[in-house]
Amino acid sequence: MTAPGTRAGSAADPGAVSAPSAGGSGTDLASGTVATPSAPGPDADLASSAIAAPGAPQPGTDATPGAAVIRAAFAAARSAGRIALAPYVVAGYPDAAASLDIAMAAIDAGADLLEIGLPYSDPLADGTTLQRASATAIRAGATLAHSLDLVRRIHAARPSIPLVPMAYVNQVNGGGDPGVALRRLAESGASGCILADLTPDEGAPVEAAAREAGVAVVYLVTPTTPPVRRAWIASRTGGFLYVVSLVGVTGARAALPPGAATFVRGVRAMSPVPIAVGFGVARPRQVRRLARVADGVIVASALVDALGPDARNVAAMARLVRALRAGTAVPG
């Protein structure tokens, strides 16, 4: 497993200019053949690199209907004096029926948005917990079609909650046309998607397809992303900006990294969209700390861990969601 701070072009290294991705598992990535815009270097003129010329299509996906739904969830939480809480569930884990029950419980325990991990055989941004859950789901028969059916069923049951699947670019672009998968996501009720190994350097074709489908593409920044590049990525993300709290992969941590609050505060100051902090966020006290500097938090591995080794302890997972929700109040 390559750490996100070191793999060029990974989610975890949006600070590096990515090379075209190689197709895996028999996939044929269009990104290897489509010319993409250069990312700004540390000394770049952000105004010239991030803003399209008059009359040209605007980059990014923040003007999509899906992005508006996501932003509204953050705004509603802020109006209630809270930051938004986005729990994470793995589609098909431990099986299709149980994952629906888990998603319903997470929403009903206090989710403002729900992030849904789409199982994948090479989840390079994920730590041990989410790798294990993804592998279990795949062994239980999870496919992209089954995952989208879960999204559809969740949306039908809880239509007011924005759903944001998290996937990898091969899952969307494997057939060479990202529009097919993105339209299917939109039809299933998703408001946006997080593609963990996609950066704006290669994202233009995916963004164009997402705009047509009406969904947001959410990008990530990390502590190793240079400030000018953070602003450029923020100008291209849709709905919110995913702020990775650490240099590393997903997984519950006992404490936030030193300097995390300062880093998050700086990203928030330059972002035109809400920011949500994930990777390592696991405990209510961490949420309370982030409530001072962020617009939202994403909690994943800790919730999967709370389900227990057989992933059946839904009550324990829901208790943790409620405890995390209690920590979202913004200090006066």
N, C-alpha and C positions, 0 to 999 in steps of 0.2 A: 504494500500500500504506500503510495507516494504522498507525502504530506502536502496539503494545499499550498503552503508557502513556497513550494519548490517546483511544482509541475507547471510549465508554461502552458497557458490556455485552460487550466482547470478552474473550477469554481473557486477553488481555494486560492487561486493566484490570479485574480483579475488585474493585478499590477503588472503582469507580463503580457506581451503581445503574443497571442497564440498562433501556432501554425495550423494549417488545415488539418482537421481530425482525420484519422484513418478509420475506415469502416471496420467494425468488429462483428463477429458472429454472422458473417455472410451479408452484412449490410453494405449499401452503396451510398456513401455520403455525398450529397451535392456540394457540401462546403469545400470539398477538395478541388472543385472545378469552377467555382464562382468567385470572381474578383471581389475583394472586400476592402472597405476603407481602412486606412492606417489609423492607428490609435495615436493620440497626442503624446509626445514625450514629456519629460518633466519641465522643459522650457517652452512647451507649445503655447500658442495663443488660443486659449480656450474658446473665445468668441468665434474665431474663424473655423475651428475644428469641430465644434459641437452644434452649430446652428446652420441649417440649410439656407441656400441662397433664396432670395425672394421668388415665389412661384414654384419652388421645388418642393417635393413631398417632404414633410417634416419627419425626422427620424424618430424612432422610439414608438411606444405603444400607449402612452399615458392619455391619449385622447380617445381610446376605445371605450365602448360601453362597459366592458369588464373592469377596466381600470377605475371607472367612475364608481362602480359597485364596491370595489375594494377600498377606495379612498373614503367612501361614505361610512364604511364600518369603522375606520380609524377616527373619523370625525365624530361619530356617535359616541365612541368610547371617550374621546376627549371632552365632549359636552357633558358626559356623566362624571367627569373628574378622574378618569382612569386612562391608562394606556391600554392598547388592544392586546388581547391574548389569543395566540394562534397555536393551539395544540396540533400535534402531528400524529397521524395514524398511517399504518402500512396497509395498502390495499391487498386483500386476500390473506392477511396474517391474523390468526394462524390458519384460517380458511375463509372462504367467501362469506358464509353466514355470520361467523363470529366477528369478522372485520366490520360488518355493518352495525352490529350491536355495539362494538367499541366506538365507532364513529358517532353514533347517536348519543352514547353516554358522555363522550367528550364534549359534544355540543351542548347537551343539556346541563352539564356541570359548569358551563360558563364561557364557552368559546365565543369570540367575536368573529373569527375566521377559522377555517379548518384547512390545514395543509395535509395533503394526501400523497404519501410516497408511492410511486408506481414501481413495483419490483423490477429489478434489473440485475443482470448477471455480473456486471462490472461496476459496482457503485463506488467510484474512486473517491468521492468526498465523504463517504460514510465510515464510521468506526465500527467496532466489533458488534455492538448491539443491533444497529440497523442493517449491517451486512447479514447477520444471522436471521433477522426477521425477513429480509428480502429473499434469502435462500429458502427459508421455510415456506414462504408464500409460493415461490416458484415450484417447489416440490409438491405443493398442494394443488397445483394446476393453474396458478395465476398467469394470465396473459394480459396484453394491453387491452384486448376486447373485454375481458372480465373486469379489469380495473376501471374501464370507462363505464361499465354497467354499474359498478359500485358507486361511482361519482353520480350517475343518473339517479340511482335509488336514494342516495343521501340528499341530493338536491330536491327530489320530489317530496321527501319527508320534512326537510328543513329549508324551504326555499329562501328564507331571509338571510342565511349564513353564506357569505362568499366562500367558495371552494377554490383552492389553489393547489393543484397537483404539483409535485416535485418529481422531476425526471431527469434524464440525460439526453443529449442531443440526438444520439442514434435512435432513440425511441420515437422521436418526432420526425427525424430527417432520414431515417434508414432507407426509405424507398425513393429518395431523391427529391420528394416534394413535401415540404413541411406543412403545406396547406391541408393535406388530407388529414393528418393527425390533429392539427389544430382545429379544424372544422368539427371533427368528432368530439374533441374536448368541449368546444362551445356548445354543441348539440346536447352533450351530457349534462350541461349546467355549470361547467367550470367558468370562473371569472378571469382566470389567468393561469400562468404556469411558470414554475421556476425550473430552468434548465441548468443544472449545477455545473456543467462543463462548457457552457456557452458564454462567450464574452462579446461585447459590441463589435470587436474587430471582425468577427465572422457572422455577426448577428443580423445584418441587413436583410438577407432573404427570409429569415425566420420572422423578423419584425414585420416585413411586408405581408407575409401570409397571416400573421396574427392580427394585423389591422383589418384585413379582409374578413377574418373570422370573428372579429370583435372582442378578442381577448388580449389581456396584458401579458407581456414577457417581463418577468422580474429578474433583474440582474443583481449580482453580489459584489460587495467590496470587502476587503480584509485589512488588517493592520499593516500589511506590506504594500498596499496600493498607494502610490504617490498621490498627494493632495490634488494636483491638477487632473490626474486620471480619475480620481473619485468623482470630481465634479462632472467630468465627461460621461462617466458611467451613469451617474444620477440623472443626467439629462436624457438618457436613452431608456431608463427603466420605466415600467408601467405599474401604476397602483401604489407601489411602495418600493423602497430600496432595502434589500436584504443585507444587513451588516453582520459579517462574521466576526465574532468577538475575539477570536484567537487564531494563531497560526497552527493549523492542525486539522484533524478530521472531526466529524461529529462524535458526540459522546458526553454523558453527564460528567460534570466537574464539581468538586466540592466548593470551589471558589472561582470568581471571575479573575482573569489575568490582571496583573498590575497595570495600571494605565488604561484599563478598558473604558472607564467612565470618561476620561479625557478624550480618548479616541472617538467614542460614540458621540460625545457632545460636538466635536469638531465636524463629524460627518453630518450631523443634523443641521448644523449652522449653514451648510452650503447646499443641502438637498432641497430641490423644489417639491419633493413628494415626501410622504411620511416614511420614517425609517423603522424597521423592526430588527431586533437583535436576536441572533440564534447561534448555534454551535456552543455547547457547554452549559447553556442555561438550564438549570435543573431544580432549583430550590426557591421557595418563596422569598427568602432573604435576598437572593440575587435579583429577583423580579422587583422587589422594593427598591433596591439600589438603582436598577435601570429605569425605574419610573421617574427618576429625577432628570434623565438625560435622553430618553428615547420616546418614540411614539407607540411602540409595541414590542412584544417579545414572542419568540417562537420556541416551543419546548417539544423535543422529540424523543431522544434516547431515554430520558428519565421516565417518560410515560410508558414506553415499551417495556422498560425494566420493571415498572410497577405492575404490569400485567402478570409477572411471574414467569417461571420457566416454561409453563404450558400455555401461556398467554390467555388464561381463562379468568384471571382475577380482575374483572371489569370494575368491580366496586372499589378496589384499591386504586386503580387508575383514575376513576372519577373523583375519589377523595383528593388525590394530588391535584387534579385540575381545579377543584374548588379552592384548595389552599393557594395555588398559584394565582387564581383570580382575585383572592383576597389581598394579594400583594400588589395589585396593579394600581391602587389609588395613587394619584399624583400628590406629593406633599404640598401642603399649602404654603 
